[in-house]
Amino acid sequence: MSQPIIFYDIPGNAWSGQTWSPNLWKARHVFPFTYRRCPDPYAQYPDIQAHCAKLGAPATGVRAGAPLYTLPVIQDPSTGATVAESFAIAKYLDVTYSRGVTLVPEGTAAFQAMFVDIVHPLLNEHLLQLHLVRIAASLNPRSGEYFRRTREVMFGKPLEEIAPAPVAVALWKKALEGFSRIHGWYNANGEGKVFFMGDAPSWADVVLVSVLAWIRVFNGSESKEWKELMAADEGRWARLWQAMEKYVRVDGGVALP
Ligand SMILES: N[C@@H](CCC(=O)N[C@@H](CS)C(=O)NCC(=O)O)C(=O)O
């Protein structure tokens, strides 16, 4: 790689403007490259579609019957590649660059893709509802307005009515139950194994630690939620967080805040 890869992120105010979304976090692991946040205004939520079209990045899904364009997207000036979707980015980096770790080892792509789909209803669906109001508030006004409008259509009600206090307690409990279920899967590897595939980190660990980063951004390291999670499941998530810290490679290697 002769020139740094450009990484397009959605700026937020949470965590001093650092990456806040789990989908964006997923692409920031095992990245021994210089990271460049997309300059404003291109990475504001309402501009993502136009920006992807300009870059030649494909849609990554469908929303309300229309193609959905999302970040993260990377551009690699050394190869001319533009890659959208965090899993596709991980696979591209695996095959294009030698970086000491292979996130999607040969023969595991189907399994890793399935893992993401299974984890989503166990964790992300509850946590998204829990964090919606905080996410909207942490974005700049244009992005915040877009996020609120699109998510209120998605949920059919004002953001503030999605997770009022008693519902928030239930959602957090469901997320903790989800973590415990996943802890049980990790345990199948036998004692002392930190990573989902045993001795080396893979995409499955990146998916989980990105959810941890998301929780930490919106609750804080001193919050009841973060402390509860770090103590849960025999310290499984604290160990994973610690073990994955060194794989966050941004701007020459910024560790997870
Ligand atoms: N499966 C995709 C999901 C990416 C995704 O949903 N990104 C969100 C930000 S967290 C997005 O860009 N949404 C655009 C929109 O809501 O219009 C990935 O892992 O990259």
The ligand as a MOL file (V3000), in Angstrom:
LIG
                    3D

  0  0  0     0  0            999 V3000
M  V30 BEGIN CTAB
M  V30 COUNTS 20 19 0 0 0
M  V30 BEGIN ATOM
M  V30 1 N -24.2830 -3.9950 6.9050 0
M  V30 2 C -23.7360 -2.6640 6.8200 0
M  V30 3 C -24.5910 -1.7260 7.6380 0
M  V30 4 C -24.0470 -0.3020 7.6120 0
M  V30 5 C -25.0600 0.7100 8.1260 0
M  V30 6 O -26.2380 0.4000 8.3960 0
M  V30 7 N -24.5890 1.9670 8.2510 0
M  V30 8 C -25.4780 3.0380 8.6890 0
M  V30 9 C -24.7460 3.8770 9.7330 0
M  V30 10 S -24.5260 2.9440 11.2000 0
M  V30 11 C -25.7960 3.9720 7.5280 0
M  V30 12 O -24.8990 4.3740 6.8080 0
M  V30 13 N -27.0860 4.3180 7.3530 0
M  V30 14 C -27.4930 5.2000 6.3080 0
M  V30 15 C -28.9170 5.6610 6.4870 0
M  V30 16 O -29.5190 5.3520 7.5130 0
M  V30 17 O -29.3930 6.3810 5.6050 0
M  V30 18 C -22.2730 -2.6770 7.3110 0
M  V30 19 O -21.9480 -3.4920 8.1880 0
M  V30 20 O -21.4490 -1.9080 6.7880 0
M  V30 END ATOM
M  V30 BEGIN BOND
M  V30 1 1 1 2
M  V30 2 1 2 3
M  V30 3 1 2 18
M  V30 4 1 3 4
M  V30 5 1 4 5
M  V30 6 2 5 6
M  V30 7 1 5 7
M  V30 8 1 7 8
M  V30 9 1 8 9
M  V30 10 1 8 11
M  V30 11 1 9 10
M  V30 12 2 11 12
M  V30 13 1 11 13
M  V30 14 1 13 14
M  V30 15 1 14 15
M  V30 16 2 15 16
M  V30 17 1 15 17
M  V30 18 2 18 19
M  V30 19 1 18 20
M  V30 END BOND
M  V30 END CTAB
M  END
